[in-house]
Amino acid sequence: MSVQAVHQALEAAGFSGTIRELEESSATVELAAAALGCQGARIAKTLSFLTAGGPVLIVAAGDARVDNHRFKEEFGEKARMIPADQVEALVGHAPGGVCPFALLPGVRTYLDESLRRFETVFPAAGSSNSAVEMTLAQLESCCGGFVKWADLCRGWREAE
C-alpha cells in the first residue's frame, strides 16, 4: 500500500486533515518525533502481531510497550510480532510505514489506552517518511479493522 492508498482511505472515512510527507525518515518513534517536532510519546506507533485469528495491530503511544501478560489475557496466546519480511503481505504496509489505515482485509486493530493522554497523536501514513496528526476520535473513526480500545501496554504510567 502507499501514502496514496492511506489518503484515499482517510478521505473515504471523512477525514480532511493533511498527510505530512517528510524529508527525513519517520520509521521509528525517535525519528518521527524529531521530524515532527513533538514528544515521542505522541507518536502513535503501530505494532504488528500474528495471532491464531490472523494479524492484529496495536496502536500505542510512543513511550508504551506491549505487556505480554495483558496481551495473553486479551488474545489467549503469547505475543508474537510478525516477522519484518511478512508484515507487508499480511497487513498491507511495509515496516516503518505500518499504520491503521488502508489495511488488508481481516486485519484487526486495537487502540491502546496509552494514547488517551493526548488531544492529538501522529500515526504513520503508509510510508517510512509520512505521518498525520489527528484527534483520538478521528483516529478511531478512520482506523481500519477497529475492534476496541484496550489496555495492552505498560511503561507509560507513572506507577509502572
C-alpha positions in Angstrom: 0.0 0.0 0.0 1.1 3.6 -0.2 0.6 7.1 1.1 -2.0 7.5 -1.7 -4.0 4.5 -0.5 -3.9 5.9 3.0 -5.0 9.3 1.7 -8.0 7.6 -0.1 -8.9 5.6 3.0 -8.8 8.7 5.2 -10.8 10.7 2.7 -13.4 8.0 2.5 -13.7 8.0 6.3 -14.4 11.7 6.3 -11.0 12.9 7.5 -10.0 16.2 6.0 -6.5 16.7 7.6 -3.3 16.6 5.7 -0.8 13.8 5.5 2.7 15.2 6.1 5.3 13.7 3.8 8.7 14.4 5.4 12.2 14.9 4.0 13.6 12.7 6.7 12.6 9.2 7.9 9.9 8.8 10.5 10.3 5.0 10.6 10.9 4.9 14.4 9.4 6.8 17.3 12.6 8.8 17.8 12.9 9.7 14.2 9.3 10.6 13.8 9.3 12.8 17.0 12.4 14.7 15.7 11.0 15.1 12.2 7.6 16.3 13.5 8.9 18.4 16.5 6.8 16.7 19.1 7.4 14.5 22.1 8.0 10.8 21.3 5.0 9.7 23.4 2.7 11.5 20.9 3.8 9.2 18.1 1.1 6.6 17.6 3.2 3.6 16.8 1.5 0.7 15.2 2.8 -2.7 16.2 2.0 -5.8 14.2 1.3 -9.2 15.8 0.3 -12.6 14.4 -2.4 -14.5 16.3 -4.3 -17.7 15.6 -7.1 -15.4 14.4 -4.9 -13.5 12.0 -2.9 -10.3 12.1 -3.5 -7.8 14.9 -2.3 -4.2 15.1 -1.9 -2.5 18.4 -1.6 1.3 18.1 0.1 2.7 21.2 1.8 5.8 22.5 5.5 6.1 21.6 6.6 5.5 25.1 4.5 2.4 25.8 5.5 -1.2 25.5 3.1 -4.2 24.9 2.7 -6.1 28.2 2.9 -9.8 27.5 0.6 -10.7 30.3 -2.1 -8.3 29.1 -1.7 -9.5 25.5 -2.2 -13.1 26.6 -5.3 -12.2 28.6 -6.8 -10.4 25.6 -5.9 -12.9 22.8 -5.4 -16.1 24.7 -1.9 -16.6 23.4 1.7 -15.3 23.7 2.6 -12.1 21.8 4.4 -12.9 18.6 5.4 -10.0 16.4 5.0 -10.5 12.6 8.5 -11.1 11.1 9.6 -8.0 9.1 9.6 -9.8 5.8 6.0 -10.8 6.2 4.5 -7.6 7.5 3.6 -6.0 4.2 2.0 -9.3 2.8 -0.1 -9.7 6.0 -1.0 -6.1 6.9 -0.6 -4.1 3.7 2.2 -1.7 4.7 6.0 -2.2 4.9 7.8 -1.9 8.3 8.4 1.8 9.1 5.1 2.8 7.4 2.7 0.4 9.2 -0.4 2.4 10.2 -4.0 1.6 11.0 -5.4 2.8 7.6 -5.9 1.2 4.2 -5.3 -2.3 5.7 -5.7 -5.7 4.0 -9.0 -7.5 4.8 -9.0 -9.4 8.1 -6.5 -7.2 10.0 -7.9 -6.3 13.4 -6.9 -3.1 15.1 -6.8 -2.2 18.8 -6.1 1.3 20.1 -4.2 1.3 23.4 -5.2 3.3 26.4 -1.8 4.9 26.5 -2.9 7.2 23.7 -5.8 8.7 25.8 -3.3 11.1 27.5 -3.1 13.3 24.3 -5.5 15.5 22.4 -3.8 14.6 19.1 -1.4 11.9 18.1 0.7 11.2 15.0 0.3 7.8 13.4 2.3 6.9 10.2 0.5 7.2 6.9 1.7 4.3 4.8 5.4 5.1 4.3 8.6 5.5 6.4 8.5 9.2 5.9 4.9 10.2 6.5 2.6 11.0 9.3 -0.8 12.5 10.0 -1.9 14.5 13.1 -5.4 13.5 14.3 -7.6 13.6 17.4 -8.3 10.3 19.1 -11.9 10.4 17.8 -10.6 10.8 14.3 -8.1 8.0 14.8 -10.9 5.7 16.0 -13.3 6.6 13.2 -10.6 6.3 10.4 -9.0 3.1 11.8 -9.3 0.1 9.6 -10.4 -3.1 11.3 -11.1 -1.3 14.5 -12.1 -3.6 17.3 -11.9 -1.6 20.5 -9.8 0.4 22.9 -7.8 -1.9 25.2 -5.2 -1.7 28.0 -2.4 -3.7 26.5 0.7 -1.7 27.3 2.9 -0.8 30.1 5.7 1.7 30.9 3.7 4.8 30.2 2.0 5.3 33.6 4.0 6.9 36.4 3.4 4.0 38.7 4.9 1.4 36.3 
